[in-house]
Amino acid sequence: MGDELQNYKLQLQQVEAALLSDPNNKELQKLKVDLEEVIDLTLDLKNKAEEAAKQPEYHEVTNNLYEDDEVTRSLLAVEQFVAKNKNKKIWRIGDLCMAKWSDNGQYYEARIDSINPDGQNSQAKNGS
C-alpha cells in the first residue's frame, strides 16, 4: 500500500506541474481532484489497517470451547433431557395426580408432596 501511495503522490506532482503551464486544462484539473481523492482514501485505508493490526485478535468460537465450560455442559444436558422426554409428564411437588390408596387399591385425586431421587413420587396426599 505504501508503494501505491507514493505512486499516487508522484502522479499528483506531475499533474500539478502540468497545470502550471496549462492552468485552464479541464482534464488535468479533474485528474488532480481524482488523485487527491485517491490519496485521501488510500491514507484512510492505511490508517484503518494499522488500527486493526493493533487490536487483539479474535478467534472464532467453536463448540469444542463450550465443552470445557461446566455451565454450558449442564445446559446442553438439560436440553438433551428435555428433548428426549418432551412427551413424558414431568411431575413436580404440588402437582395434582391420581394415586392408588394401599388400603383398598382404588385411585383417588391427590397432590404430590415429595419425589424420590429416581423420579418416582414417594407420597401423595388425598386431594379432597
Backbone as a chain_set.jsonl record, in Angstrom:
{"seq": "MGDELQNYKLQLQQVEAALLSDPNNKELQKLKVDLEEVIDLTLDLKNKAEEAAKQPEYHEVTNNLYEDDEVTRSLLAVEQFVAKNKNKKIWRIGDLCMAKWSDNGQYYEARIDSINPDGQNSQAKNGS", "coords": {"N": [[0.83, -1.188, 0.0], [2.025, 1.181, 0.661], [3.759, 1.688, -1.478], [1.946, 2.142, -3.558], [0.702, 4.467, -2.633], [2.851, 6.256, -2.692], [3.247, 6.292, -5.441], [0.816, 7.468, -6.335], [1.101, 10.012, -5.206], [3.358, 10.939, -6.578], [2.313, 11.004, -9.178], [0.401, 13.004, -8.766], [2.044, 15.209, -8.284], [3.175, 15.461, -10.827], [0.915, 16.1, -12.336], [0.215, 18.534, -11.135], [2.453, 20.021, -11.863], [2.097, 20.057, -14.627], [-0.228, 21.547, -14.732], [0.711, 24.053, -14.076], [1.76, 25.03, -16.431], [-0.494, 24.908, -18.008], [-3.052, 26.056, -16.779], [-5.841, 26.12, -17.181], [-6.714, 23.718, -18.153], [-9.123, 21.404, -18.301], [-9.171, 18.606, -18.124], [-6.782, 17.995, -16.786], [-7.287, 19.326, -14.378], [-9.447, 17.863, -13.386], [-8.2, 15.37, -13.148], [-6.346, 15.989, -11.149], [-8.061, 16.462, -8.935], [-9.197, 13.906, -8.733], [-6.923, 12.328, -8.17], [-6.175, 13.421, -5.686], [-8.342, 12.621, -4.175], [-8.059, 9.829, -4.322], [-5.632, 9.542, -2.99], [-6.346, 10.452, -0.416], [-8.272, 8.489, 0.26], [-6.662, 6.198, 0.189], [-4.847, 6.769, 2.247], [-6.632, 6.793, 4.401], [-7.506, 4.13, 4.353], [-5.069, 2.864, 4.881], [-4.557, 3.824, 7.487], [-6.702, 2.662, 8.879], [-6.086, -0.02, 8.549], [-3.724, -0.165, 10.018], [-4.724, 0.429, 12.578], [-6.383, -1.77, 12.938], [-4.475, -3.746, 13.053], [-3.38, -3.274, 15.512], [-5.35, -4.018, 17.262], [-6.585, -6.594, 19.471], [-6.438, -10.039, 18.527], [-9.257, -11.843, 17.424], [-10.708, -14.952, 17.78], [-12.58, -17.42, 16.096], [-15.276, -18.828, 17.78], [-15.663, -22.116, 18.754], [-17.605, -25.122, 19.039], [-16.14, -26.886, 20.582], [-14.844, -25.34, 22.479], [-16.919, -24.652, 24.12], [-17.468, -27.035, 25.343], [-15.721, -27.21, 27.415], [-16.731, -25.603, 29.315], [-18.395, -25.713, 32.265], [-20.978, -24.841, 32.996], [-22.196, -24.511, 30.502], [-22.073, -27.15, 29.59], [-23.836, -28.297, 31.399], [-26.23, -26.996, 30.726], [-26.547, -27.914, 28.104], [-26.931, -30.618, 28.65], [-29.379, -30.516, 29.996], [-31.001, -29.557, 27.919], [-30.836, -31.759, 26.168], [-32.051, -33.719, 27.762], [-34.646, -32.669, 28.023], [-35.423, -32.716, 25.343], [-35.466, -35.492, 24.857], [-37.479, -36.271, 26.595], [-39.791, -34.85, 26.084], [-42.42, -35.593, 25.545], [-43.171, -36.917, 27.775], [-44.713, -36.75, 30.977], [-43.546, -34.603, 33.385], [-43.325, -34.79, 36.669], [-43.947, -32.686, 39.476], [-43.413, -31.456, 42.793], [-46.372, -30.668, 44.425], [-48.025, -30.938, 42.248], [-51.181, -32.069, 40.972], [-52.538, -35.349, 40.961], [-53.544, -38.765, 40.213], [-53.677, -41.125, 42.66], [-52.949, -44.367, 43.926], [-54.606, -45.849, 46.555], [-53.323, -47.627, 49.229], [-54.835, -49.113, 51.049], [-57.307, -49.94, 49.885], [-56.801, -50.246, 47.203], [-57.899, -48.542, 45.341], [-58.016, -45.679, 43.101], [-57.422, -42.276, 43.792], [-57.88, -38.698, 43.707], [-55.004, -36.759, 44.278], [-52.289, -34.853, 45.793], [-48.912, -34.253, 44.992], [-46.429, -34.659, 47.378], [-43.718, -35.191, 47.766], [-40.795, -36.282, 45.938], [-39.002, -39.1, 44.954], [-35.413, -39.661, 44.475], [-35.141, -41.242, 42.18], [-37.107, -40.346, 40.566], [-39.69, -41.2, 40.986], [-42.798, -40.586, 42.579], [-42.96, -40.258, 46.069], [-44.815, -39.817, 48.009], [-48.219, -39.014, 48.161], [-50.865, -36.964, 48.93], [-54.285, -37.252, 49.755], [-56.433, -35.458, 47.726], [-58.846, -34.324, 48.465]], "CA": [[0.0, 0.0, 0.0], [2.928, 2.322, 0.714], [4.256, 1.953, -2.83], [0.845, 2.742, -4.323], [0.535, 5.829, -2.138], [3.96, 7.044, -3.251], [2.981, 6.424, -6.872], [-0.253, 8.461, -6.494], [1.658, 11.333, -4.872], [4.224, 11.308, -7.7], [1.423, 11.38, -10.281], [-0.202, 14.287, -8.416], [3.071, 16.236, -8.523], [3.298, 15.628, -12.274], [-0.287, 16.806, -12.806], [0.328, 19.914, -10.661], [3.472, 20.666, -12.708], [1.48, 20.284, -15.937], [-1.218, 22.615, -14.566], [1.421, 25.33, -14.042], [1.902, 25.512, -17.807], [-1.836, 24.957, -18.634], [-3.946, 26.079, -15.614], [-7.261, 26.017, -17.548], [-6.958, 22.403, -18.739], [-10.173, 20.725, -17.511], [-8.804, 17.209, -17.878], [-5.761, 17.983, -15.735], [-7.943, 19.736, -13.122], [-10.219, 16.693, -12.93], [-7.233, 14.352, -12.746], [-5.79, 16.424, -9.863], [-9.089, 16.197, -7.918], [-9.316, 12.455, -8.589], [-5.734, 11.826, -7.484], [-6.259, 13.843, -4.284], [-9.327, 11.75, -3.533], [-7.458, 8.501, -4.207], [-4.623, 9.634, -1.93], [-7.069, 10.513, 0.86], [-8.861, 7.174, 0.514], [-5.576, 5.26, 0.467], [-4.366, 7.083, 3.597], [-7.656, 6.336, 5.333], [-7.434, 2.672, 4.362], [-3.819, 2.503, 5.551], [-4.745, 4.081, 8.924], [-7.603, 1.646, 9.425], [-5.351, -1.287, 8.591], [-2.798, -0.071, 11.147], [-5.53, 0.314, 13.799], [-6.828, -3.166, 13.052], [-3.322, -4.56, 13.443], [-3.136, -3.033, 16.933], [-6.437, -4.636, 18.02], [-6.329, -8.007, 19.776], [-7.037, -10.976, 17.582], [-10.422, -12.59, 17.864], [-10.784, -16.252, 17.138], [-13.926, -17.961, 16.003], [-15.597, -19.73, 18.88], [-16.165, -23.396, 18.258], [-18.317, -25.913, 20.047], [-15.175, -27.535, 21.469], [-14.57, -24.447, 23.594], [-18.059, -24.708, 25.023], [-17.455, -28.291, 26.079], [-14.906, -27.027, 28.611], [-17.481, -24.756, 30.236], [-19.277, -26.585, 33.053], [-22.353, -24.338, 32.913], [-22.713, -24.834, 29.176], [-22.307, -28.604, 29.552], [-25.067, -28.569, 32.149], [-27.368, -26.538, 29.922], [-26.713, -28.854, 26.993], [-27.505, -31.847, 29.198], [-30.802, -30.252, 30.251], [-31.664, -29.508, 26.609], [-30.95, -33.123, 25.671], [-33.045, -34.4, 28.586], [-35.969, -32.156, 27.646], [-35.728, -33.218, 24.0], [-35.808, -36.917, 24.951], [-38.644, -36.501, 27.45], [-40.789, -33.796, 25.9], [-43.765, -36.164, 25.538], [-43.433, -37.515, 29.085], [-45.112, -35.83, 32.033], [-42.551, -34.438, 34.433], [-44.066, -34.489, 37.883], [-43.303, -31.785, 40.428], [-44.1, -31.346, 44.08], [-47.523, -29.775, 44.348], [-48.894, -31.322, 41.126], [-52.311, -32.963, 41.24], [-52.415, -36.616, 40.255], [-54.385, -39.849, 40.719], [-52.8, -42.019, 43.413], [-53.581, -45.61, 44.381], [-54.598, -45.96, 48.017], [-52.9, -49.002, 49.542], [-55.838, -49.831, 51.853], [-58.363, -50.575, 49.089], [-56.375, -50.412, 45.803], [-58.624, -47.61, 44.482], [-57.299, -44.442, 42.756], [-58.055, -41.047, 44.278], [-57.151, -37.475, 43.391], [-54.038, -36.459, 45.328], [-51.279, -33.837, 45.488], [-47.573, -34.801, 45.237], [-45.727, -33.992, 48.481], [-42.274, -35.363, 47.601], [-40.413, -37.142, 44.809], [-37.763, -39.837, 45.202], [-34.344, -39.349, 43.522], [-35.31, -41.97, 40.917], [-38.173, -39.714, 39.805], [-40.996, -41.698, 41.411], [-43.312, -39.828, 43.716], [-42.931, -41.114, 47.251], [-46.013, -39.596, 48.779], [-49.263, -38.162, 47.612], [-51.961, -36.849, 49.892], [-55.619, -37.175, 49.209], [-56.712, -34.083, 47.312], [-60.145, -33.82, 48.936]], "C": [[0.872, 1.249, 0.0], [3.453, 2.7, -0.66], [3.179, 2.62, -3.69], [0.655, 4.202, -3.935], [1.623, 6.739, -2.702], [3.736, 7.305, -4.746], [1.909, 7.481, -7.138], [0.269, 9.875, -6.225], [2.565, 11.836, -5.988], [3.388, 11.753, -8.893], [0.778, 12.732, -10.025], [0.795, 15.422, -8.66], [3.227, 16.511, -10.016], [2.113, 16.409, -12.835], [-0.218, 18.268, -12.381], [1.36, 20.684, -11.487], [2.888, 20.988, -14.08], [0.457, 21.411, -15.861], [-0.555, 24.003, -14.492], [1.553, 25.917, -15.444], [0.545, 25.63, -18.506], [-2.893, 24.947, -17.534], [-5.43, 25.905, -15.94], [-7.629, 24.656, -18.148], [-7.91, 21.619, -17.818], [-9.803, 19.282, -17.179], [-7.769, 17.102, -16.764], [-6.357, 18.375, -14.382], [-8.729, 18.566, -12.519], [-9.279, 15.601, -12.426], [-6.624, 14.703, -11.388], [-6.778, 16.115, -8.731], [-9.215, 14.701, -7.662], [-8.121, 11.876, -7.834], [-5.742, 12.216, -6.008], [-7.238, 12.961, -3.515], [-8.765, 10.343, -3.322], [-6.419, 8.488, -3.095], [-5.295, 9.653, -0.565], [-7.654, 9.145, 1.228], [-7.791, 6.139, 0.873], [-5.011, 5.482, 1.865], [-5.347, 6.59, 4.654], [-7.62, 4.819, 5.47], [-6.186, 2.191, 5.102], [-3.949, 2.702, 7.059], [-5.643, 3.031, 9.566], [-6.918, 0.289, 9.519], [-4.369, -1.291, 9.758], [-3.544, -0.191, 12.473], [-5.976, -1.126, 14.022], [-5.682, -4.066, 13.5], [-3.019, -4.405, 14.931], [-4.188, -3.704, 17.812], [-6.086, -6.082, 18.321], [-7.037, -8.894, 18.762], [-8.216, -11.683, 18.204], [-10.465, -13.88, 17.078], [-12.227, -16.71, 17.137], [-14.143, -18.96, 17.128], [-16.176, -21.003, 18.291], [-16.858, -24.128, 19.391], [-17.36, -26.579, 21.02], [-14.86, -26.661, 22.67], [-15.706, -24.509, 24.607], [-18.04, -25.975, 25.871], [-16.634, -28.18, 27.355], [-15.64, -26.222, 29.673], [-18.522, -25.603, 30.958], [-20.736, -26.141, 32.957], [-22.96, -24.699, 31.563], [-22.975, -26.32, 29.032], [-23.595, -28.955, 30.263], [-26.29, -28.161, 31.348], [-27.616, -27.46, 28.74], [-27.327, -30.164, 27.466], [-28.995, -31.675, 29.459], [-31.567, -30.224, 28.935], [-31.856, -30.907, 26.041], [-32.008, -33.903, 26.443], [-34.454, -33.976, 28.184], [-36.367, -32.695, 26.275], [-36.151, -34.684, 24.033], [-37.138, -37.14, 25.658], [-39.774, -35.498, 27.236], [-42.226, -34.33, 25.869], [-44.133, -36.804, 26.863], [-43.841, -36.419, 30.058], [-43.998, -35.777, 33.064], [-43.302, -33.95, 35.667], [-43.246, -33.601, 38.799], [-44.101, -31.781, 41.726], [-45.197, -30.301, 43.953], [-48.464, -30.103, 43.205], [-50.036, -32.201, 41.617], [-52.14, -34.215, 40.395], [-53.505, -37.566, 40.764], [-53.445, -40.854, 41.381], [-53.599, -43.225, 43.914], [-53.441, -45.694, 45.9], [-54.334, -47.414, 48.376], [-53.95, -49.786, 50.323], [-56.859, -50.573, 50.993], [-58.001, -50.732, 47.609], [-57.088, -49.483, 44.836], [-57.768, -46.36, 44.224], [-58.121, -43.247, 43.217], [-57.205, -39.848, 43.835], [-56.256, -37.135, 44.572], [-53.088, -35.357, 44.857], [-49.92, -34.419, 45.862], [-46.868, -33.963, 46.302], [-44.213, -34.092, 48.34], [-42.028, -36.319, 46.443], [-39.085, -37.795, 45.152], [-36.698, -39.444, 44.164], [-34.478, -40.078, 42.19], [-36.455, -41.42, 40.069], [-39.558, -40.169, 40.162], [-41.487, -40.868, 42.568], [-43.41, -40.773, 44.912], [-44.193, -40.966, 48.068], [-46.978, -38.72, 48.001], [-50.393, -38.145, 48.615], [-53.264, -36.73, 49.138], [-55.947, -35.706, 48.925], [-58.031, -33.54, 47.829], [-60.057, -33.199, 50.298]], "O": [[0.505, 2.263, -0.593], [3.582, 3.882, -0.979], [3.464, 3.545, -4.45], [0.47, 5.066, -4.793], [1.344, 7.856, -3.137], [4.002, 8.399, -5.245], [2.054, 8.297, -8.048], [-0.081, 10.818, -6.934], [2.55, 13.023, -6.312], [3.702, 12.75, -9.544], [0.619, 13.528, -10.951], [0.427, 16.474, -9.183], [3.391, 17.661, -10.425], [2.279, 17.27, -13.699], [-0.553, 19.155, -13.167], [1.166, 21.864, -11.78], [3.145, 22.057, -14.635], [0.291, 22.156, -16.826], [-1.188, 25.01, -14.81], [1.47, 27.13, -15.632], [0.424, 26.363, -19.487], [-3.576, 23.938, -17.359], [-6.21, 25.571, -15.047], [-8.757, 24.474, -18.606], [-7.543, 21.228, -16.71], [-10.089, 18.798, -16.084], [-7.864, 16.228, -15.903], [-5.976, 17.817, -13.353], [-8.681, 18.317, -11.315], [-9.538, 14.981, -11.394], [-6.406, 13.816, -10.562], [-6.39, 15.575, -7.696], [-9.327, 14.272, -6.514], [-8.291, 11.028, -6.958], [-5.35, 11.412, -5.162], [-7.0, 12.6, -2.362], [-8.971, 9.739, -2.269], [-6.336, 7.521, -2.337], [-4.864, 8.947, 0.348], [-7.543, 8.702, 2.371], [-7.996, 5.307, 1.757], [-4.727, 4.526, 2.587], [-4.943, 6.037, 5.677], [-7.696, 4.288, 6.578], [-6.243, 1.223, 5.86], [-3.507, 1.853, 7.833], [-5.369, 2.567, 10.673], [-7.149, -0.462, 10.467], [-4.2, -2.317, 10.418], [-3.056, -0.84, 13.398], [-5.949, -1.635, 15.143], [-5.891, -5.03, 14.236], [-2.458, -5.313, 15.544], [-3.939, -3.936, 18.995], [-5.385, -6.732, 17.546], [-8.085, -8.544, 18.219], [-8.178, -12.074, 19.37], [-10.28, -13.892, 15.861], [-12.992, -16.422, 18.057], [-13.303, -19.822, 17.389], [-17.065, -20.966, 17.44], [-16.703, -23.778, 20.561], [-17.725, -26.818, 22.172], [-14.631, -27.174, 23.766], [-15.474, -24.427, 25.813], [-18.544, -25.98, 26.994], [-16.823, -28.968, 28.282], [-15.2, -26.173, 30.821], [-19.428, -26.149, 30.327], [-21.631, -26.978, 32.849], [-24.107, -25.14, 31.491], [-23.97, -26.722, 28.43], [-24.361, -29.801, 29.801], [-27.276, -28.896, 31.296], [-28.765, -27.755, 28.409], [-28.15, -30.755, 26.766], [-29.786, -32.576, 29.18], [-32.653, -30.795, 28.835], [-32.914, -31.215, 25.492], [-32.775, -34.662, 25.852], [-35.343, -34.812, 28.025], [-37.516, -33.085, 26.068], [-37.078, -35.081, 23.328], [-37.848, -38.098, 25.353], [-40.62, -35.318, 28.112], [-43.159, -33.577, 26.146], [-45.283, -37.196, 27.061], [-43.363, -35.288, 29.966], [-43.56, -36.816, 33.558], [-43.839, -32.843, 35.694], [-42.026, -33.733, 38.894], [-45.299, -32.064, 41.744], [-44.979, -29.202, 43.443], [-49.59, -29.606, 43.177], [-49.877, -32.978, 42.558], [-51.66, -34.156, 39.262], [-54.291, -37.206, 41.641], [-52.529, -41.372, 40.741], [-54.769, -43.107, 44.276], [-52.344, -45.624, 46.454], [-55.019, -48.319, 47.901], [-53.956, -51.015, 50.266], [-57.241, -51.697, 51.316], [-58.786, -51.283, 46.837], [-56.91, -49.612, 43.625], [-56.9, -46.023, 45.029], [-59.341, -43.208, 43.057], [-55.998, -39.96, 43.619], [-56.681, -37.209, 45.725], [-53.082, -34.979, 43.685], [-49.778, -35.016, 46.93], [-46.722, -32.748, 46.168], [-43.494, -33.18, 48.749], [-42.917, -37.06, 46.023], [-38.151, -37.124, 45.59], [-37.04, -38.947, 43.091], [-33.983, -39.593, 41.172], [-36.748, -41.943, 38.994], [-40.531, -39.583, 39.688], [-40.709, -40.484, 43.441], [-43.868, -41.91, 44.8], [-44.6, -41.904, 48.754], [-46.578, -37.806, 47.279], [-50.827, -39.192, 49.095], [-53.329, -36.184, 48.037], [-55.76, -34.836, 49.775], [-58.303, -32.356, 47.634], [-61.064, -32.73, 50.829]]}, "num_chains": 1, "name": "protein.A"}
